[in-house]
């Protein structure tokens, strides 16, 4: 007999518990965030039963329960956990750094530094707390087949953070790289993480739209692409919420003549609404990078300037001195 994590929920029998566990729903929080349509596909679970099970799980976890605004604010203000970017100007733009439990999009043209910035996030996650890191674990989901050379960059950035050479291997071992050959593989990685409840402090998806853009071509396939993308982003949001993990994904941009040549991130409204924070990065003068905060629920729009050096992200003034 398998352990029943749902034993405290009367609506879930031993048989239904086993069905849920075999489907990868192995905890009450995971059930609380499940969709009815996912449960009704399982043997022996009807829509009314699915609604009752999810409702009971949400009551048990507090997910979806009404909360007073002052209580929400206290939790928001006191439970903040920020990851240092490497640049004080960048951190200040973000209200203190990259916040655990939330999703950030970094978009920009080819060569503007999206992957380099995201790789720094991976390295800072496993770096010591005295350096603004988390001493945690990180996952790189590589959709652009750059994981091999990025491993070299990861090593260089760890050294650039001041980690002694003798400790580099240990820090690198806390970063996992998964290369996805297609969009189906990319989607399945997130589903498997949800199913086995494997927790990473940070997940970086380098190239959220790369495979979707290459595999779904033309307006005739747009609806199918957006449907699959929407489900994928729902899984990403569920993972961030369940594990209080930082999620960062990079994205490509395109020019829109109807908006007077304005550069926008691809993926449409589905991709645009998924991240809480959307950053646009571009090249400035003298090797500088300019990052613009285009979207944030609690911060004003603004820009920060930083440098991408051989040792990683740095403030302009620090390098100048």
RADA-V553213 format. One record per backbone hydrogen bond with DSSP energy under -1.0 kcal/mol. NH is the residue of the N-H (numbers start at 1). CO is the residue of the C=O. E is the energy in kcal/mol with one decimal. If there is no record, write none. Layout:
NH_CO_E / NH_CO_E
This chain:
7_4_-1.3 / 9_6_-2.1 / 12_9_-2.1 / 17_13_-2.7 / 18_14_-2.1 / 19_15_-2.0 / 20_16_-2.5 / 21_17_-2.5 / 22_18_-2.5 / 23_19_-1.1 / 24_21_-1.6 / 25_20_-2.6 / 26_24_-1.1 / 31_27_-2.0 / 32_28_-2.6 / 33_29_-1.1 / 34_31_-1.4 / 39_35_-1.4 / 40_36_-2.4 / 42_39_-2.1 / 45_42_-1.5 / 50_46_-2.7 / 51_47_-2.6 / 52_48_-1.8 / 53_49_-2.6 / 54_50_-2.6 / 55_51_-2.4 / 56_52_-2.2 / 57_53_-2.1 / 58_54_-2.5 / 59_55_-2.1 / 60_56_-2.1 / 61_57_-1.8 / 62_58_-1.8 / 65_62_-1.6 / 72_68_-2.3 / 73_69_-2.5 / 74_70_-2.2 / 75_71_-2.1 / 76_72_-2.4 / 77_73_-3.0 / 78_74_-2.1 / 79_75_-1.8 / 83_98_-2.8 / 84_132_-2.1 / 91_87_-2.6 / 92_88_-2.7 / 93_89_-1.8 / 94_90_-1.4 / 95_92_-1.4 / 96_91_-3.1 / 98_83_-2.3 / 100_81_-2.9 / 102_99_-1.2 / 104_247_-2.8 / 105_277_-2.6 / 106_249_-2.6 / 107_279_-3.2 / 108_251_-1.4 / 112_109_-1.7 / 117_113_-2.3 / 118_114_-2.4 / 119_115_-2.5 / 120_116_-1.7 / 121_117_-1.4 / 122_118_-1.6 / 123_119_-2.1 / 124_120_-2.8 / 125_121_-1.6 / 126_122_-1.2 / 131_128_-1.5 / 132_129_-1.8 / 133_128_-2.2 / 135_127_-2.1 / 136_125_-2.8 / 138_174_-2.4 / 139_202_-2.1 / 140_176_-3.3 / 141_204_-3.4 / 142_178_-3.0 / 143_206_-1.6 / 150_146_-2.3 / 151_147_-1.4 / 153_149_-1.7 / 154_150_-2.9 / 155_151_-1.9 / 156_152_-2.3 / 157_153_-2.6 / 158_154_-2.2 / 159_155_-2.1 / 160_156_-2.4 / 161_157_-1.4 / 162_159_-1.8 / 163_158_-1.6 / 167_164_-2.1 / 168_165_-1.1 / 171_167_-1.8 / 172_168_-2.7 / 173_169_-1.9 / 174_171_-1.3 / 175_172_-1.9 / 176_138_-2.7 / 178_140_-2.8 / 180_142_-3.0 / 186_182_-1.9 / 187_183_-2.6 / 188_184_-2.4 / 189_185_-1.8 / 190_186_-1.2 / 191_187_-1.8 / 192_188_-2.6 / 193_189_-1.9 / 194_190_-2.0 / 195_191_-2.5 / 196_192_-2.4 / 201_137_-1.2 / 202_137_-1.4 / 203_246_-2.5 / 204_139_-3.0 / 205_248_-2.5 / 206_141_-2.1 / 207_205_-1.2 / 208_250_-2.6 / 213_209_-3.0 / 214_210_-1.4 / 215_211_-2.3 / 216_212_-2.0 / 221_218_-1.2 / 222_219_-1.1 / 225_221_-2.3 / 226_222_-2.8 / 227_223_-2.0 / 228_224_-2.2 / 229_225_-2.8 / 230_226_-2.5 / 231_227_-1.9 / 232_228_-2.2 / 233_229_-2.7 / 234_230_-2.0 / 235_231_-2.0 / 236_232_-2.0 / 237_233_-2.6 / 238_234_-2.4 / 239_235_-2.4 / 240_236_-2.3 / 241_237_-2.2 / 242_238_-2.7 / 243_239_-2.4 / 244_240_-1.2 / 246_201_-2.6 / 247_102_-2.4 / 248_203_-2.6 / 249_104_-2.5 / 250_205_-2.3 / 251_106_-2.0 / 254_264_-2.7 / 256_262_-2.0 / 259_256_-1.9 / 260_257_-1.6 / 261_256_-1.3 / 264_254_-2.7 / 266_252_-2.0 / 271_267_-1.3 / 272_268_-2.0 / 273_269_-2.2 / 276_103_-1.2 / 277_103_-1.9 / 278_295_-1.7 / 279_105_-3.3 / 280_292_-2.6 / 281_107_-3.0 / 282_290_-2.3 / 284_288_-3.3 / 288_285_-1.7 / 289_306_-3.1 / 290_282_-2.8 / 291_304_-2.7 / 292_280_-3.3 / 293_302_-2.9 / 294_278_-2.3 / 295_278_-1.3 / 304_291_-2.1 / 306_289_-2.4 / 307_314_-3.1 / 309_312_-2.6 / 312_309_-1.3 / 314_307_-2.2 / 319_315_-1.6 / 320_316_-2.3 / 321_317_-2.0
